[in-house]
Amino acid sequence: MSVEQDVQQEQNEPGEADFSIEEAFGQIEEVIAHLETEDITLEQSFQEYNRGMNLLKQCNESIDKVEKRVLKINEDGGLDEF
């Protein structure tokens, strides 16, 4: 199983979003665009801010999982976990 498949499988666990990191970043861009509009209310701003922070948290968790699986080559030519 590849690293991407592992990450996708972990992202599909209960309580987690069913979208990739790329899709999450796209949604974050939408949140930012909405926050930059002049007709947004304070309540909507707060909701969008929370949504964006949750998306960022999910992205960071996914990236952390991938980083833990990345292997580096040691001085002897063997592989060590990153």
Secondary structure as the mmCIF struct_conf table of DSSP 4:
data_model
#
loop_
_struct_conf.conf_type_id
_struct_conf.id
_struct_conf.beg_label_comp_id
_struct_conf.beg_label_asym_id
_struct_conf.beg_label_seq_id
_struct_conf.end_label_comp_id
_struct_conf.end_label_asym_id
_struct_conf.end_label_seq_id
HELX_RH_AL_P HELX_RH_AL_P1 VAL A 3 GLN A 11
TURN_TY1_P TURN_TY1_P1 ASN A 12 ASN A 12
BEND BEND1 GLU A 13 GLU A 13
TURN_TY1_P TURN_TY1_P2 PRO A 14 GLY A 15
BEND BEND2 GLU A 16 GLU A 16
BEND BEND3 ASP A 18 PHE A 19
HELX_RH_AL_P HELX_RH_AL_P2 ILE A 21 LEU A 35
TURN_TY1_P TURN_TY1_P3 GLU A 36 GLU A 36
TURN_TY1_P TURN_TY1_P4 GLU A 38 ASP A 39
HELX_RH_AL_P HELX_RH_AL_P3 LEU A 42 ARG A 69
STRN STRN1 LEU A 71 ILE A 73
TURN_TY1_P TURN_TY1_P5 GLU A 75 ASP A 76
BEND BEND4 GLY A 77 GLY A 77
STRN STRN2 LEU A 79 GLU A 81
#
